[in-house]
Amino acid sequence: MQNISIPDIIANLKGRRGYEEKKAKKLGYDCLEKYFEDKLANEAQLLAENEIKEKELLAEKKALKSAPASKKTCGCC
């Protein structure tokens, strides 16, 4: 993830600035900077949660693959 400062993000909004300001006010933020701080923090948190979930899924898959198959009682199965 790139480490971009909030003033740089706001400067690059161009035509979307009005939209983002309305959205920030609607969500109860005093200024655009606070809105983007919270937005970036939430995105980072979601990325961290997704990485943890992926690691858990990989561990479960490995556990299922490494588990020994049940012993068969007859030769036909």
Sequence and secondary structure as in RCSB ss.txt:
>XXXX:A:sequence
MQNISIPDIIANLKGRRGYEEKKAKKLGYDCLEKYFEDKLANEAQLLAENEIKEKELLAEKKALKSAPASKKTCG
CC
>XXXX:A:secstr
     HHHHHHT GGGHHHHHHHHHHTT SSHHHHHHHHHHHHHHHHHHHHHHHHHHHHHHHHHHHS     SST
T 
